[in-house]
Amino acid sequence: MEYSHRYHAYPTQEVAADLEYHLDVHRQLYNHVRWDYTNSPEDDKPNEYDQNNKLPTWKRKWPVFGELYSKAAQATVARFHRNLSNLRKKEEKGYNVGRLKRQSPTEYRSVTYNQSGFDLDEKGGHDKYAYVRFSKIGWVKIRYSRRIPDHATIKEVTIKKETTGEWFVSFGLETDDANLPEKPDVDSLDASNSVGIDLGIQNYIHTSDGKTVEWLDLEDDYERLRREQRKLSRKQHGSNNYERQRQRVATIKRHIRRKVLDYQHKITTWLVREYDAVFVEDLNIQSMLQGDENARNKQDVAWRQFITLLEYKADLYGAHVVQIEARGTTKECASCGVETAKPIWVRDHSCPACGFETDRDANAAMNVLQRGFSELGLGWPESTPVETVAATDTTQFESVSASHVIETGSLPS
């Protein structure tokens, strides 16, 4: 299993200057790799291996490239070809894509050391700090907020300068599956230790056992962002005042992203600790964001990021996470299966066929749970009425506020 840990970094003024210089040289190398690829014949485009073999020649011709650590330079070549591969995948899916463009100094902000050229000193600082050495650059102090597990192997280290001017260090880790908790046997799953999740509109999530988690209130943050963006629009582009204001705007944006990510970490950790199996809808996020007045809220919730966190934490904590077909979970009755069309403003489910009534999102969550069992080949026990999975009276739903999640870091069971 591969995952990453990210830490706030505090380079000295001298080391920060070296980092800035190396960032710019790596940017030049990236642009040269792009130039070499673009200007090669269409029937003889170089691959990553070919361009890695050209590095010694380029270093002799342009000595500035020789100042880079060799593995870091190879990682920059790999970065171009990874971007190229992602572009091709989008094109194969029918997207209208162009070409990879040259990277400007403001766009290229990270360097990766792959396999070697770095050291981690966990004992060099105080309890909350550690130091990372980057070859040809120096030692960088990091806030060591969580230790790297003893059973994890560091595969690569990336240092990045954010648009706010802050530095961060990310460790790419790999853990042998044998060191991970064993997931419960599929045959042992039932409605009591499993949950279906509906990613809602009125609430952040709605579970099949009657819990709702409210949305984060980001309106004050967005009002502040709009205010600072208006100030930025009045500054002269390229001036010192513009740059200072741009950093203020970037800081607010980063604060919003961190707030959402922190919230998602706490919710997903609760879910995989609380349940043996979590079933969630496989949503087409991109189509949902197109032409919708609610697009910003959907973007704020970052559902794809939420699902990604859920999947990787399931491996860390020993739980099953299964994505199921989302189409029809709202319309279909969780009790009898009859479909009933519901406009978005109708928040209750009332089945004309069997009379089952509940909250719209609760009905969807129960359908997600039932489809999850079918996906695993378990079926749904006929002896388990749907009413026992979640309360049919919406007043009995257990509502959990966003502030409670942030303050406590967990949800009630």
N, C-alpha and C positions, 0 to 999 in steps of 0.2 A: 504494500500500500504506500502511495506517495502523498505527502501533504506538506504544509509549510508553516513555519513560525516567523512572525514579523516583530521587529523591535525598533523602538525609537533610538536613533544614533546621535551622538554628540561629538563630532570630530573637532579637533583643535583648529585654530585659524590656519595654521600651516598645512595640516593634513587636508582641510577643506579645500585649500587652494590647489593642492595636488590632485584631489578628487575631481575638481572642476576641470583641470587640465586633461586628466585621463579621459573624462567623459567626452570632452571635445575631440580628442584624438580617436576615440572609439567611434564617434559620430562620423569623422572623416573616413575612417576605414569602412564603416557601413555604407556610406555614399559611394566609395570607390568600388566596393563589391557590387553594388547596384549598377554602377556605370559599366563595369567589366561584363556583367551579365547582359545588360541591355544592348551593348555594342557587339556582342558575339553573334555569329550567324544563327539564324532561326533554327537551322538543322543541327547546330552544334553548341547548344547552350551548356555552360559549365554547371555541374552539380556542386553540392557542398564539398565533397571530397576533392574535386578538381581545384576549387578555389582555396581550400586549405593548403594544397600543394603549392599554390602560387604565393603564399604568404612569405616564404623566405626571399623570393625574388623581389616582392614589393618592399620588404624591409631593407634590402640592399639599395633599391632605387630611391626609396623615401625613408631615410633613417628615423623619421619621427614615429613610424609604425614599429620600429625596433624597441621603442621605449615601453611598449605594452607587454604585459605578461603573456606568454604564448597561448596558454589555455584560455585566457580571457579574450584574446584576439580570435581564437577559433570559435568561441561562444558568440562573438559578434557576427562571424560568417554564418553560423547556424541560425542566428536570429533573423537574418535576411531570408534564408531559405524557408524558415518556419512561417514567416509572414507571407512568402510567395505561395507556400502550400495552402495556407488559410484562404488566400485570395482565389486559388483554383477551386477549392471546395465550394466557396460561395458561388463561383461562376457555374459550377456543375449543378448547383441547386436552382439555377435560373436567375440569379441576381445580376444586375448590370454593373459590372466592376470595371475599374480602369487599371492603371499600373501603379506599382509602388512608387511613391514620390521620394524626393530627397528629404533628408531629415535636417531641420533647422536646429540651432542651439536650444531653443525653447521646447522642442519636441523630443529630443533624445536626452533622457534623464537617468538612465540606469546602466550599470555594468555588471556582468555576471562572471564569477570565477567558478569554473566547472572542474570538479574532481580534485584539483590541487591549487596551490597558490594562496591558501588562506589557513589561518589557525584561529581557534577559539580558546581563550584563556578565561575560564570560569572563576579562577581564584585570584585574579589580578586586581579585582575591585572589591567593593564592599558587598553586602548581602544582595543588594538590588541591582548591581552593575556587573558587567563583564566586558571583555575587550576582544575585538576581532582584528587580526592582522591581514592586510591585503598586500600581496607581493608587489613591490615597486611603488607602493603608496605609503603604507605605515599602519599604525594601530589606531583603531576607532573604538571609542567607548560606547556601549549600548546599555539601555535600561533593560536588565535581564528579568523581565516580568514573569516569565515561566521558564523553568529549566528544560533543556532538550532531553527527552527520555533516554535512559541508558541504552535501551534496545534499538534506538533509531540511529541510522547512518546518515551523515551529512553528505549529500550528493553535490550540492552547489550552494554558493552564497551570492546574493545580489545586493548591491548597494544602490539606492535610488534617492535622487533629490526631487522632492515634491514641488509643485508649483507654488507652494507656500514658502519655499526656501528651507524646509525641514529635511533632514536626512533620515532614512530608514534602512535597516538591514534585514533581509529575508533569508532564512535557511530553508533550502529544499531538502526535505527529509524522506527517508525510505525506511519502512518497518516491515520485517518479515511477518507474513500472515500468521506464523506459528506463535508470535508474541501478542497477537490480538485476542481479545475475549471471544470465546466460541459463541456463535449465535444459537438461540434456542431452536430446537427441532421444529420443522414446519408443522408436523402432525400435532404438536402440543399447542398450537395457536387456537384461540377461541375469542369470542366477543369480549371477554373480561380482560384479556391482556393485549388486545389489539385496538387500533383506533383508525378511523377514517378522518381525513382533514379536508375541509372545504376552505379554499382561499377566497375569502368573501369580499364584499363591498362595504357593508355597514360595519363589519368587524374584520380584524386582521385575519384571524382564522376562527373556524367553528369546528369543534370536534364531534364525533358521532356519539360520544357519551355525555353530551350536554354542557361542554365548557365553551365559552367564547373569550377571545382575547381582543381587546380593543386596539384600534390603530394608534400609532404614535401621533401626538399633536405637534406638527412641524410648522404650523402657521406663523408663529412668532419668528422662527428661524427664516422662513421664506420672506417675511416682511422685511426683516433686517437685510436679507440678500438683495431684495429689490431696491431698497434704499441705497445700499452701497454700490449697486450696479448703476443706478442713476448718477451717483457721484462720479463713477468711473467714466461714464459717457461724456462728462463735461471736462475731463482732463485731456491735455494734448498728448496724443499717442507718441510714445517713445520718451517722454519727459520723466524726470525722477518722481514727480508727483503721481504720474500715471502708473509707474512701476510700484510705488508704495500702495496705491489704491487697488491695483490689480492683485497684490498679495493679500489685501484685506478681503477681497471678494473670494479668492481661492481658499482662504482660511475658513470662511463661512461655509463654502461648498463642502470642504473636507469635514467640517464639523457635522453637517447633515449626513454625509455618507457614513461617518463613524457612528453616529447615533443610530442609524438604521441597522448597520452591521452588528453593533453591540446588542441591539434588541433581538435581532435574528439569532445570534449566538445563544442567548439565554433561552429563547423559546425552543430552538432545536435541541439544545442540551436537555431541557426538561422532557421533551417528547421521547427521545431515545432512552432516557433513564427510566421513564415512567412505564413505557410500553415495550413489549417484545416485538411488535410489528406495527409499522406506521404506513398507511396507504395514503397517497396524495395524487392529485390530478396531474396529468402530463399536459401542461398548458402550452398553447402556441402564443408565446408572449409577444412576439413581434407583430403579429396580426392584431392582437388586442390593443396595441399602442397606436395603431394607425386610424386616423379619422375618428377619434373618440374624445369627447369633451372631458372625460374622466382619465385621460391618458397620463397626466402628471401624477395623479394619485397612484395609478398602477405602476408607474415608474418608481415612485417613492417606495412602494412596498417591496420592490426588487424580488419578485417571486422566483425567478430563475436562480438568483443567488441563494434564496431561502432553500430551495430544493437541493442545490449543490451542497450547502452546508449540512442539510439533513442526511444526505447520502454518505458523506465522508464521516460524519459523527456516528452514524449507525455502525460503521466498521470499527471505530474506536471504542464504542461502548457495548458492542455485541447485540445489535438489533437488526431486524429486517426493515428495509424501506423499499416499497414497490410503487412505481408510477403506473397509473391506470388510465384508460381512455376517459377523457373528460366530457365528451359529447353526450348530452342528454341527462347528466346527473341531476340537473335542476328540474327538468320537466318530468322525469320518471318518478312515479310514486314508490317510495321505499318499502311500502307494505304489500302492494299488489302488482306493481310494475306498469300500470297504465300511465301513458304520457299525457300531460296537460300543459298547454302553452301558458307561459307566464311572462308578461311584460316585466321589465327591469324594476319598475316601481312597486310591483306586487311582492310583498315581503313574507307572505304566509303561503303555506302549501295546504290546499284543501282538495282531497281526491274526490271527484264526482262518482267514482266507481265503488270504492270501499269505505269512503267517509273518513279516512285517516287525515288528521290535521296536525300540523306542527309548523315550526319556523321554516322558511324556504331554505336557508343555509343548513339547518339541521337535517332536513330531508336529503340535501345533496351530500352531506357528510356520511349519512347512513348508506347511501347508494355507493359512495366511494369505498366504504368498508366492505359491503357485499361484493362489489366487483373485485376488490383486492383478494378476497377469499377465493373467488372463482379463478382469478389469475394464477393463484398458487395451487389450483386444482383441489381445493378443499370443499368447495360448495358451501352452502349456507344452511345451517341446521334448521329444519322445519319446526322443531320444537321450541326454537328461540324466537318469540314474537318480536317484531321490530320495536314495540313499545318498551321493551326492557333494555334496549341499547341506549336510547336517549329519551328524556322526558318529552311528552307530547305537549305539555303546557309550557309555552315560552317563558312564563313567569318563573319557572323552576330552573331555568338555565343558570349556570354559575358563571357570572361575568367577572373577568379579570382585567383590571385597568392596566394601561400601558405604564403608568407611573409605578404601579406595584411591581411590575416585572423589572423595571430599571432599578428600583430601590433594593429589592431583595435578591435579584439575580435568579429567581426560581419561581415556579408557580405552584399553587396548592394542589395536592393530589386528591 
